[in-house]
């Protein structure tokens, strides 16, 4: 009985992965590794993204929906190939400044296996900020439907 209580207490005191910038990046990398066309995993990745990144993906999904004639979900805008790992992460270290952080991810060869992942603290949880290029304004043709 004592072991059960100790196990429950340990589970309750565990911080969620996104309580730290490094934890959020680790969680993202774990999820990306499992996405492979799985909608629930893609949604979990999407939930780890910053509000700014999600807003951009929502707008991109609206445009893709309009162009394709089918409903496109924002998480479908995450191309798995774009987020595939170029190297196996070995170490992570966050540089935190207020509600912003950059997580330095280092692999086996620190000279070539390195990435910087920007994060932002939102509602007490660290979120990944993907720097996406700005969308071009929507052009309307003269005399065309709006």
Secondary structure, DSSP 8 states (H G I E B T S, - for coil): -HHHHHHHHHHHH---GGGSHHHHHHHHHHHHHH-TT-HHHHHHHHHTB-HHHHHHHHHHHHHHHHHHTS---GGGGS-GGGG--SS---EEEEEEETTEEEEEEE-SSTTTSEEEEEEEEETTEEEE-------------TTS--
